[in-house]
Amino acid sequence: MAISVDLDAVLDKAYESTSLAELAGSPVSALAGVSEADGEALKKAFNIKTIGDLASNKYIKAAQAIADLSRIAK
C-alpha cells in the first residue's frame, strides 16, 4: 500500500515527487532550507548523511523529548 502525502513545502523542488522510501535515503539537503554546506556540517558533526539518519539521530530524539516534556511540565 502506497501512502501519499504532500511534503512539497518542506522539500527542495528537485525532491518533490520522490517517494517516502527514497526520501529517507536522500541527503538532508533535500529538505527545504538545508543547504549542501549545512548537510556537510551535519555529516562532520554527527555523521548525518540522509534524512533517515537525521530522523534517527539520538541527539535529535533527545532534543525532541526534552521539548515535549517541557511543555507537559508547565
VENKA-V98662 format. One line per field, one symbol per residue. ss: DSSP state (~ for helix, > for strand, _ for the rest). phi: phi as a letter, one per 40 degrees, with the letter a starting at -180 (. if undefined). burial: 1 if it has 16 or more other ideal C-beta (glycine too) atoms within 10 Angstrom, else 0. A space follows every 50 residues. Layout:
# VENKA-V98662
ss = ???
phi = ???
burial = ???
This chain:
# VENKA-V98662
ss = _______~~~>_~~~____~~~~~__>~~~>____~~~~~~~~~~~___> ~~~~~~_~~~~~~~~~~~~~~~__
phi = .cbbbcbdcbbcdcbcbccdcccdcccccccdgbcdcccccccccbfcbb cccccbcccccccccccccccccc
burial = 00000000001100100100001001111110010000100100000111 101100000000000000000000
